[in-house]
Amino acid sequence: MEKLNPLLFLSVIVLLLHVPNSITISSRETTHETFLQCLRSHTSPQDQVSNIVYAQTNASYASILGAYVRNARFNTLSTPKPLLIVTPFSEHQVQATVVCAKSIGLQLKIRSGGHDFEGASYVSQVPFAILDMFNFQNVNVDVQNEVAVIQAGASLGQVYYRIWEKSEVHAFAAGACPTIGVGGHLSGGGYGNIIRKYGLTIDHVVDAKIVDVRGRILDKEAMGEDLFWAIRGGGGASFGVILSYTVKLVPVPEKVTVFLVDNTLDQNVTDIVFKWQHVAPHTDDRLFMRMTLQPVISKGKKTIRASIKALFLGSANELVTLLEKEFPLLGLKKENCKEMRWIDSVLWGMNSNNGSSLDALLDRSRYSIYFNKIKSDYVETPISKDGLKWISKKMIELGNTELIFIPYGGKMNEVPSDATPFPHRAGNLYKIQYNVSWLEPGADAEKNLMGQIRKLYSYMTPFVSKNPRRAFLNYRDLDIGINSHGKDNFEDGKVFGIKYFDKNFERLVKVKTAIDPDNFFWNEQSIPKLPAIKQQVENLTEKRQICLFI
């Protein structure tokens, strides 16, 4: 096995430690060569690893980097760029990438090609490389056993399409947007239009494969109960590189029903929103009614539009009868409904019900790239009509930020809050997604619109969960705290960790400390490890407990 030149290795380490924000051309080349040399020593000659590593001087570097940047805020000239992008085709190339990045002290960001609202998988303020998993797109479906093995670089659209190829009465309980990446979606929690019937995406994960910091490939049995628990809702990138998930499929009827109903303030929208809070989380668990509140111009004046977009795992007649009884104010008629196959409802949900072929689910480039910012909240008790009127007034004043209400209930009430790291189960009526998007670049636009969403988030404080004010990991929001990766790493991580994971945060930290003691897998909101003094205390406590039982 070829060995690294010790002097060359030392020079790279010094460079990376002492030049945090800029790096010279010669040192970039040195890093590239050192990394390639290491990769070659950990792979076979047939791998031709130079073909999977893109330095900044490579003609394809910009297109590879930009292919899965889903937020234009992180695709500017001033955005920090990776020194290298590694695009492995095989599992042992992933192993070698982890080992080599760690050996030269290069931060590794892991990207599976999904939405990543804060760019945490492809932006850093220190010298870094991207491990881009987009070549890992295989989806193997076994309908007989109702399982699928999904590689981390696949999109949900690919998953849904491959399931449909084998069966029209099976689905996967995951997100509504086909361009979501599997790696981040499943490791962060994941939900979609059948959440009330089947729960979260992570509730259906039965096995996984991960490359740990030592370069080992671990499945469920090898990784153990704690790590398997952690990567189903605690964020996989804190613990290693997810290679694949094995998931259970769920049954769906031959025909499902969808509808979209819009109302504005002059159409009793406040009453409708108020009633929605009492119906959507409690109705038949086959019915999912997502509601979006948007400031719009109607009949020449500013108002709020409430759009209720629904999926029902049943017939239109049954749905209309149900809502005539539970939600007559909505005024749903059969002509408002459409019956279709479940796979077609995915296209309908992405506003592609205009004759688009199902092949559109395989097209990952269909995602429209905007400048955007996302935030999240949870609501435990219904907001009063006066409260809703006040919120509407504030949204109109701000002008651009929308709220999306995602109902819980059903299966979400049946799973304990510590079954997975995702704690936001029973007790929550619905989740709120805050969303603001814009097309034109510019510091003024960004300052204005980012300011708007933050103001609305502040205005919502009296109406949402408290102690902690909770947040959803898949709607990553750096406003709620950032990991310093320094001496205060644990205390920094605790700030956002409690909001994302509540009491499950402590267990996640213990798993992190055990599996990645040097905190190699770090990002701006990764799980921190225990500080040394806390580790010593915990070790002493464990020893005392053992002694008591001897």
C-alpha positions as CSV (number, residue, x, y, z in Angstrom):
1,M,0.0,0.0,0.0
2,E,1.3,3.4,-1.0
3,K,2.1,5.7,2.0
4,L,1.6,9.4,2.3
5,N,4.7,11.6,2.3
6,P,5.0,12.8,6.0
7,L,6.2,16.3,5.2
8,L,3.4,16.8,2.6
9,F,0.8,15.5,5.0
10,L,2.0,17.8,7.8
11,S,2.0,20.8,5.4
12,V,-1.6,20.2,4.5
13,I,-2.7,19.9,8.2
14,V,-1.0,23.2,9.1
15,L,-2.6,24.9,6.1
16,L,-6.1,23.7,6.9
17,L,-5.8,24.6,10.6
18,H,-4.5,28.1,10.1
19,V,-6.2,29.4,6.9
20,P,-9.9,29.2,7.8
21,N,-11.5,31.5,5.2
22,S,-9.1,31.6,2.3
23,I,-6.7,29.2,0.7
24,T,-4.1,29.8,-2.0
25,I,-4.0,28.1,-5.4
26,S,-0.9,26.1,-4.6
27,S,-2.3,24.8,-1.4
28,R,-5.6,23.9,-3.1
29,E,-3.5,21.8,-5.5
30,T,-1.6,20.3,-2.7
31,T,-4.9,19.3,-0.9
32,H,-6.2,17.8,-4.2
33,E,-3.1,15.7,-4.8
34,T,-2.8,14.6,-1.1
35,F,-6.4,13.5,-1.1
36,L,-6.1,11.7,-4.4
37,Q,-3.0,9.9,-3.2
38,C,-4.9,8.8,-0.1
39,L,-7.9,7.6,-2.1
40,R,-5.7,5.5,-4.4
41,S,-4.1,3.9,-1.4
42,H,-7.5,2.9,-0.1
43,T,-9.1,1.7,-3.3
44,S,-8.2,-0.6,-6.2
45,P,-6.6,0.6,-9.4
46,Q,-9.8,-0.2,-11.3
47,D,-11.6,2.5,-9.4
48,Q,-9.9,5.3,-11.3
49,V,-10.6,7.7,-8.4
50,S,-9.4,10.7,-10.3
51,N,-12.6,10.5,-12.2
52,I,-14.8,11.0,-9.1
53,V,-12.9,13.9,-7.6
54,Y,-13.5,17.4,-8.9
55,A,-11.1,20.2,-7.9
56,Q,-12.0,23.8,-8.5
57,T,-9.9,23.8,-11.6
58,N,-11.9,21.0,-13.2
59,A,-14.1,22.1,-16.1
60,S,-17.1,20.2,-14.6
61,Y,-16.7,21.6,-11.1
62,A,-19.2,24.4,-11.3
63,S,-22.0,22.3,-12.9
64,I,-21.4,19.4,-10.4
65,L,-21.6,21.9,-7.5
66,G,-24.6,23.8,-8.8
67,A,-26.6,20.7,-9.8
68,Y,-28.2,20.2,-6.4
69,V,-28.1,23.7,-4.9
70,R,-31.8,24.2,-4.2
71,N,-31.6,27.6,-2.5
72,A,-30.2,30.5,-4.6
73,R,-29.1,32.2,-1.4
74,F,-26.2,29.7,-1.4
75,N,-25.2,29.9,-5.1
76,T,-23.6,33.4,-5.3
77,L,-20.0,34.5,-6.0
78,S,-19.4,35.1,-2.3
79,T,-20.7,31.7,-1.2
80,P,-17.8,29.6,0.2
81,K,-17.0,26.8,-2.3
82,P,-15.6,23.3,-1.5
83,L,-12.0,22.6,-2.3
84,L,-13.1,19.2,-3.7
85,I,-16.3,17.4,-4.7
86,V,-16.3,13.6,-4.5
87,T,-18.9,11.7,-6.4
88,P,-18.5,8.0,-5.5
89,F,-20.1,5.2,-7.4
90,S,-19.4,2.4,-4.9
91,E,-19.6,1.9,-1.2
92,H,-15.9,1.3,-0.8
93,Q,-15.3,4.7,-2.5
94,V,-17.4,6.3,0.2
95,Q,-15.4,4.5,2.9
96,A,-12.2,5.7,1.4
97,T,-13.5,9.3,1.1
98,V,-14.3,9.3,4.8
99,V,-11.0,7.8,5.8
100,C,-9.0,10.2,3.6
101,A,-10.9,13.4,4.6
102,K,-10.4,12.6,8.2
103,S,-6.7,11.8,7.7
104,I,-5.9,15.2,6.2
105,G,-8.2,17.1,8.5
106,L,-10.6,18.2,5.8
107,Q,-14.2,18.9,6.8
108,L,-16.6,16.6,4.9
109,K,-20.1,17.8,3.9
110,I,-22.5,15.1,2.8
111,R,-25.1,15.9,0.1
112,S,-27.9,13.6,-1.1
113,G,-29.4,16.1,-3.5
114,G,-32.5,17.2,-1.7
115,H,-33.8,20.6,-0.7
116,D,-31.5,21.5,2.3
117,F,-33.0,24.9,3.0
118,E,-29.9,26.3,4.8
119,G,-27.2,24.8,2.5
120,A,-25.6,22.9,5.4
121,S,-24.7,20.0,3.1
122,Y,-22.7,22.1,0.6
123,V,-21.5,25.4,2.4
124,S,-19.0,25.9,5.1
125,Q,-16.9,28.7,6.6
126,V,-13.8,26.4,6.8
127,P,-11.9,24.5,4.1
128,F,-14.1,21.6,3.2
129,A,-15.1,18.9,0.6
130,I,-18.5,17.7,-0.5
131,L,-19.2,14.0,-0.6
132,D,-22.0,14.1,-3.2
133,M,-24.2,10.9,-3.2
134,F,-26.1,11.6,-6.4
135,N,-24.7,8.4,-8.1
136,F,-26.4,6.4,-5.3
137,Q,-29.9,6.4,-6.9
138,N,-30.9,2.7,-7.0
139,V,-34.4,1.8,-5.7
140,N,-35.0,-2.0,-5.4
141,V,-38.7,-2.8,-4.7
142,D,-39.8,-6.2,-3.4
143,V,-43.6,-6.1,-3.6
144,Q,-44.1,-9.6,-2.3
145,N,-42.4,-8.8,1.0
146,E,-43.6,-5.1,0.8
147,V,-40.2,-3.6,1.3
148,A,-37.8,-1.4,-0.7
149,V,-34.1,-0.8,-0.4
150,I,-33.4,2.8,-1.3
151,Q,-30.0,4.4,-1.8
152,A,-29.4,7.8,-0.1
153,G,-29.0,9.7,-3.4
154,A,-32.4,8.8,-4.8
155,S,-35.2,11.3,-4.9
156,L,-38.7,10.6,-3.6
157,G,-40.0,10.9,-7.2
158,Q,-37.7,8.0,-8.1
159,V,-38.9,6.0,-5.2
160,Y,-42.6,6.5,-6.0
161,Y,-42.1,5.7,-9.7
162,R,-40.2,2.4,-8.9
163,I,-42.9,1.3,-6.5
164,W,-45.6,2.1,-9.1
165,E,-43.7,0.0,-11.7
166,K,-44.3,-3.0,-9.4
167,S,-47.7,-2.2,-7.9
168,E,-50.5,0.4,-8.1
169,V,-51.8,-0.4,-4.6
170,H,-48.6,0.2,-2.7
171,A,-47.0,3.5,-1.6
172,F,-44.3,4.9,0.7
173,A,-45.1,7.2,3.5
174,A,-42.9,10.1,2.6
175,G,-43.0,13.7,1.3
176,A,-45.3,15.3,-1.3
177,C,-42.5,16.9,-3.3
178,P,-40.8,14.4,-5.7
179,T,-37.4,16.3,-5.7
180,I,-36.8,15.7,-2.0
181,G,-33.6,13.7,-1.4
182,V,-34.0,10.4,0.4
183,G,-30.8,10.7,2.5
184,G,-31.8,13.9,4.4
185,H,-35.6,13.2,4.3
186,L,-35.4,9.9,6.1
187,S,-32.7,10.7,8.5
188,G,-34.5,13.9,9.6
189,G,-38.0,12.5,10.1
190,G,-39.9,12.9,6.9
191,Y,-43.7,13.3,6.4
192,G,-46.2,13.5,3.6
193,N,-49.8,13.3,2.6
194,I,-50.5,10.0,4.4
195,I,-48.9,11.0,7.7
196,R,-52.2,10.8,9.6
197,K,-52.8,7.2,8.4
198,Y,-49.2,5.9,8.5
199,G,-47.1,8.2,10.5
200,L,-43.7,9.5,9.7
201,T,-41.3,8.2,7.0
202,I,-38.9,7.0,9.7
203,D,-41.6,4.9,11.3
204,H,-41.2,2.6,8.3
205,V,-37.4,2.2,8.2
206,V,-36.5,-1.4,9.1
207,D,-32.8,-1.4,8.2
208,A,-30.0,0.9,7.1
209,K,-26.4,1.0,6.0
210,I,-24.0,3.7,7.2
211,V,-20.3,4.4,6.9
212,D,-18.9,5.4,10.3
213,V,-15.9,7.6,11.1
214,R,-13.6,4.6,11.0
215,G,-14.7,3.7,7.5
216,R,-16.7,0.7,8.5
217,I,-20.0,-0.2,6.7
218,L,-22.6,-1.0,9.4
219,D,-26.1,-2.4,9.0
220,K,-28.8,-2.4,11.7
221,E,-27.3,-5.4,13.5
222,A,-23.7,-4.1,13.3
223,M,-24.5,-0.5,14.3
224,G,-26.6,-1.5,17.3
225,E,-29.9,-0.2,18.7
226,D,-28.7,3.3,19.8
227,L,-27.2,4.3,16.4
228,F,-30.1,2.8,14.5
229,W,-32.4,4.8,16.7
230,A,-30.4,8.0,16.2
231,I,-30.3,8.0,12.4
232,R,-34.1,7.7,12.1
233,G,-34.9,11.3,13.0
234,G,-31.7,12.6,14.6
235,G,-30.0,13.5,11.3
236,G,-27.7,11.0,9.6
237,A,-24.9,13.5,8.8
238,S,-24.1,13.8,12.5
239,F,-23.1,10.2,12.8
240,G,-21.7,9.1,9.4
241,V,-22.6,8.7,5.8
242,I,-26.0,7.0,5.1
243,L,-25.7,4.6,2.1
244,S,-29.2,3.2,2.0
245,Y,-32.4,2.6,3.9
246,T,-34.6,-0.5,3.8
247,V,-38.3,0.6,4.3
248,K,-41.7,-1.0,4.5
249,L,-44.3,-0.1,1.9
250,V,-47.9,0.7,2.8
251,P,-51.1,-0.2,1.1
252,V,-53.2,2.4,-0.7
253,P,-56.6,2.0,-2.5
254,E,-56.8,1.7,-6.3
255,K,-58.4,5.2,-6.3
256,V,-57.8,8.1,-4.0
257,T,-59.5,11.5,-3.9
258,V,-57.9,15.0,-4.0
259,F,-59.3,18.5,-3.8
260,L,-58.2,22.1,-3.7
261,V,-60.4,24.8,-2.2
262,D,-59.5,28.5,-1.9
263,N,-61.1,31.2,0.2
264,T,-60.2,34.9,1.1
265,L,-61.0,37.2,4.0
266,D,-64.3,38.3,2.4
267,Q,-65.3,34.7,2.1
268,N,-65.4,33.8,5.8
269,V,-61.7,32.7,5.7
270,T,-61.2,33.4,9.4
271,D,-64.1,31.1,10.3
272,I,-62.8,28.4,7.9
273,V,-59.3,28.6,9.4
274,F,-60.6,28.4,12.9
275,K,-62.8,25.4,12.1
276,W,-60.0,23.7,10.2
277,Q,-58.0,23.6,13.5
278,H,-60.8,21.6,15.1
279,V,-61.4,19.2,12.2
280,A,-58.1,18.5,10.3
281,P,-56.2,16.9,13.3
282,H,-59.2,14.9,14.5
283,T,-61.0,13.7,11.4
284,D,-60.8,10.2,9.7
285,D,-57.1,9.4,9.6
286,R,-57.3,8.7,5.9
287,L,-57.9,12.4,5.3
288,F,-55.0,14.8,5.1
289,M,-55.9,18.5,4.7
290,R,-52.9,20.8,4.3
291,M,-53.8,24.6,4.6
292,T,-51.7,27.5,3.2
293,L,-52.3,31.1,4.2
294,Q,-50.9,33.6,1.7
295,P,-51.1,37.4,1.5
296,V,-52.5,38.2,-2.0
297,I,-54.2,40.9,-4.0
298,S,-57.8,40.2,-4.7
299,K,-60.3,42.6,-6.3
300,G,-57.7,45.4,-6.0
301,K,-57.0,45.0,-2.3
302,K,-54.6,43.1,0.0
303,T,-56.2,40.1,1.7
304,I,-55.4,36.6,3.0
305,R,-56.1,33.5,0.9
306,A,-56.6,30.2,2.6
307,S,-56.0,27.2,0.3
308,I,-56.9,23.8,1.6
309,K,-55.3,21.0,-0.4
310,A,-56.3,17.5,0.5
311,L,-55.7,13.8,-0.1
312,F,-58.2,11.2,1.0
313,L,-57.6,7.4,0.8
314,G,-61.1,6.7,-0.4
315,S,-63.8,7.7,-2.8
316,A,-65.1,11.2,-3.5
317,N,-68.6,10.3,-2.4
318,E,-67.3,9.1,1.0
319,L,-65.2,12.3,1.4
320,V,-68.0,14.7,0.6
321,T,-70.3,12.9,3.0
322,L,-67.6,13.1,5.7
323,L,-67.0,16.8,5.3
324,E,-70.6,17.7,5.0
325,K,-70.9,16.4,8.5
326,E,-67.6,17.6,10.1
327,F,-66.8,20.7,8.0
328,P,-69.9,22.1,6.3
329,L,-68.5,25.6,6.3
330,L,-66.0,24.4,3.7
331,G,-68.8,23.8,1.3
332,L,-67.1,20.9,-0.5
333,K,-69.0,19.5,-3.5
334,K,-68.3,16.4,-5.5
335,E,-67.4,18.5,-8.5
336,N,-64.5,20.0,-6.4
337,C,-63.0,16.5,-6.1
338,K,-60.9,14.4,-8.4
339,E,-60.5,10.6,-8.1
340,M,-57.2,9.2,-9.4
341,R,-54.5,6.6,-8.7
342,W,-52.2,7.3,-5.8
343,I,-49.2,7.8,-8.1
344,D,-51.2,10.4,-10.1
345,S,-52.0,12.2,-6.9
346,V,-48.2,12.8,-6.4
347,L,-48.1,14.6,-9.8
348,W,-51.3,16.5,-8.9
349,G,-49.7,17.5,-5.6
350,M,-46.7,19.1,-7.4
351,N,-49.1,21.0,-9.7
352,S,-48.2,18.8,-12.7
353,N,-51.8,17.5,-13.3
354,N,-51.7,19.1,-16.8
355,G,-51.1,15.9,-18.7
356,S,-47.5,15.5,-17.6
357,S,-46.2,11.9,-17.9
358,L,-45.3,10.0,-14.8
359,D,-41.7,10.1,-16.1
360,A,-41.7,13.7,-14.6
361,L,-41.2,12.0,-11.3
362,L,-37.8,10.9,-12.5
363,D,-36.7,14.4,-13.5
364,R,-34.8,15.9,-10.6
365,S,-34.2,19.1,-12.6
366,R,-37.9,20.1,-12.4
367,Y,-37.3,21.9,-9.0
368,S,-37.6,25.7,-9.4
369,I,-34.6,27.4,-7.8
370,Y,-35.6,30.5,-5.7
371,F,-34.0,32.5,-3.0
372,N,-35.9,31.3,0.1
373,K,-36.0,31.0,3.9
374,I,-37.9,28.5,5.9
375,K,-38.9,28.3,9.6
376,S,-41.2,26.1,11.7
377,D,-43.4,25.9,14.7
378,Y,-45.9,23.6,16.5
379,V,-49.4,24.5,17.7
380,E,-50.8,22.6,20.7
381,T,-54.1,24.5,21.2
382,P,-56.4,26.1,18.6
383,I,-55.7,29.8,17.9
384,S,-58.7,31.9,18.6
385,K,-60.6,33.8,15.9
386,D,-59.3,37.1,17.3
387,G,-55.8,35.7,17.2
388,L,-56.3,34.6,13.6
389,K,-57.5,38.0,12.6
390,W,-54.5,39.6,14.2
391,I,-52.2,37.2,12.4
392,S,-53.9,37.9,9.1
393,K,-53.4,41.6,9.7
394,K,-49.7,41.2,10.4
395,M,-49.3,39.0,7.3
396,I,-50.9,41.6,5.1
397,E,-48.6,44.3,6.6
398,L,-45.5,42.2,5.9
399,G,-46.7,41.3,2.5
400,N,-44.7,38.2,1.4
401,T,-44.4,35.4,4.0
402,E,-46.9,32.5,3.8
403,L,-47.8,30.0,6.5
404,I,-48.5,26.3,5.8
405,F,-50.4,24.3,8.4
406,I,-49.8,20.6,8.4
407,P,-52.3,18.6,10.6
408,Y,-51.2,15.8,12.9
409,G,-53.4,13.4,14.8
410,G,-54.2,9.9,13.7
411,K,-51.1,7.6,13.7
412,M,-49.1,10.5,15.1
413,N,-50.9,10.2,18.4
414,E,-50.1,6.5,18.7
415,V,-46.3,6.5,18.6
416,P,-44.3,7.5,21.8
417,S,-42.3,10.6,21.6
418,D,-39.1,8.7,22.3
419,A,-39.6,5.9,19.9
420,T,-37.4,7.8,17.5
421,P,-35.5,11.1,18.0
422,F,-38.4,13.0,16.5
423,P,-40.4,14.1,19.6
424,H,-43.2,16.1,18.1
425,R,-46.0,13.5,18.2
426,A,-49.1,13.4,20.4
427,G,-50.1,16.8,21.9
428,N,-49.5,18.8,18.7
429,L,-52.5,19.7,16.6
430,Y,-50.4,20.9,13.6
431,K,-47.1,22.0,12.4
432,I,-46.5,25.4,10.8
433,Q,-44.0,26.0,8.0
434,Y,-43.1,29.6,7.4
435,N,-42.0,30.3,3.8
436,V,-40.7,33.3,2.0
437,S,-39.3,33.2,-1.6
438,W,-38.0,35.7,-4.1
439,L,-36.6,35.6,-7.6
440,E,-34.2,38.6,-7.9
441,P,-30.8,38.6,-6.1
442,G,-29.7,41.6,-4.1
443,A,-28.8,42.5,-0.5
444,D,-31.9,44.8,-0.1
445,A,-34.3,42.1,-1.2
446,E,-32.7,39.6,1.1
447,K,-32.7,41.9,4.1
448,N,-36.3,42.9,3.6
449,L,-37.7,39.4,3.0
450,M,-35.6,37.6,5.6
451,G,-36.7,40.4,8.0
452,Q,-40.3,39.7,7.2
453,I,-40.2,36.0,8.0
454,R,-38.4,36.7,11.2
455,K,-40.9,39.3,12.3
456,L,-43.8,37.0,11.6
457,Y,-42.1,34.2,13.5
458,S,-41.8,36.6,16.4
459,Y,-45.4,37.7,16.1
460,M,-46.5,34.0,16.4
461,T,-44.8,33.5,19.8
462,P,-48.0,33.6,21.9
463,F,-49.7,31.0,19.7
464,V,-47.1,28.2,19.5
465,S,-45.3,25.7,21.7
466,K,-43.2,26.9,24.6
467,N,-40.4,25.6,26.8
468,P,-39.1,24.7,24.4
469,R,-40.4,26.4,21.3
470,R,-40.1,23.5,19.0
471,A,-38.8,23.2,15.5
472,F,-38.6,20.5,12.8
473,L,-35.2,19.3,11.7
474,N,-36.1,18.8,8.0
475,Y,-37.0,22.5,8.0
476,R,-33.5,23.4,9.1
477,D,-33.3,26.9,10.4
478,L,-29.9,28.4,11.5
479,D,-31.7,31.3,13.2
480,I,-32.4,29.0,16.2
481,G,-28.8,28.3,16.9
482,I,-25.5,27.3,15.4
483,N,-22.7,24.9,16.4
484,S,-19.4,26.6,17.0
485,H,-17.3,23.4,16.8
486,G,-15.2,24.9,19.5
487,K,-14.9,24.7,23.3
488,D,-18.6,25.6,23.7
489,N,-19.8,23.1,21.1
490,F,-22.0,21.3,23.5
491,E,-23.7,24.4,24.9
492,D,-24.2,25.8,21.4
493,G,-25.7,22.5,20.2
494,K,-28.0,22.3,23.2
495,V,-29.7,25.6,22.2
496,F,-31.1,24.2,18.9
497,G,-30.9,20.6,19.9
498,I,-33.6,20.9,22.6
499,K,-35.9,22.7,20.0
500,Y,-35.5,20.0,17.4
501,F,-35.4,16.9,19.7
502,D,-36.6,18.0,23.2
503,K,-35.8,15.3,25.8
504,N,-34.4,13.0,23.1
505,F,-31.4,15.4,22.6
506,E,-29.5,13.8,25.6
507,R,-29.6,10.4,24.1
508,L,-28.5,11.7,20.7
509,V,-25.5,13.3,22.4
510,K,-24.5,10.0,24.0
511,V,-24.8,8.2,20.7
512,K,-22.7,10.9,19.0
513,T,-20.0,10.7,21.7
514,A,-19.8,7.0,21.4
515,I,-19.8,6.7,17.5
516,D,-17.8,9.9,16.6
517,P,-15.7,10.8,19.7
518,D,-13.6,13.3,17.7
519,N,-16.7,15.1,16.2
520,F,-15.5,14.6,12.6
521,F,-19.0,14.6,11.2
522,W,-19.8,18.2,12.1
523,N,-22.0,20.8,10.5
524,E,-23.7,24.0,11.7
525,Q,-26.4,22.1,13.4
526,S,-25.0,18.6,14.0
527,I,-25.4,16.8,17.3
528,P,-22.5,17.8,19.6
529,K,-20.5,15.3,21.6
530,L,-20.3,15.5,25.4
531,P,-17.6,17.8,26.7
532,A,-14.7,15.9,28.3
533,I,-15.7,16.8,31.9
534,K,-19.2,15.6,31.4
535,Q,-17.9,12.4,29.8
536,Q,-15.7,11.8,32.9
537,V,-18.7,12.4,35.2
538,E,-20.9,10.0,33.2
539,N,-18.2,7.3,33.2
540,L,-17.8,7.6,36.9
541,T,-21.5,7.4,37.4
542,E,-21.7,4.3,35.2
543,K,-18.9,2.6,37.2
544,R,-20.6,3.4,40.5
545,Q,-23.9,1.9,39.2
546,I,-22.0,-1.3,38.1
547,C,-20.4,-1.5,41.5
548,L,-23.8,-1.4,43.2
549,F,-24.9,-4.5,41.4
550,I,-21.7,-6.5,41.9
